Amino acid sequence: MKKLRIKQIKSGIDRPLRQKRTLIALGLTKMHKVREVEASPQVLGMIDKVKHLLSVEEI
């Protein structure tokens, strides 16, 4: 399965609670934090919901 490197590039402040919780579920709690995750359908769906706050690259 593919791995993705996701980085939070915009703040979750003044975002709906649902988007804030999605960032936390992805493991992104601070700006410029980087996580490597497996590209499962569930994770891809979460990334799609907050893609305007993230930078995503395939490893």
Buried (B, 14 or more C-beta within 10 A) or exposed (E): EEEBEBBBEEEBEEBEEEBBBBBEEBEBEEEEEEBEBEBEEEBBEBBEBBEEBBEBEEE
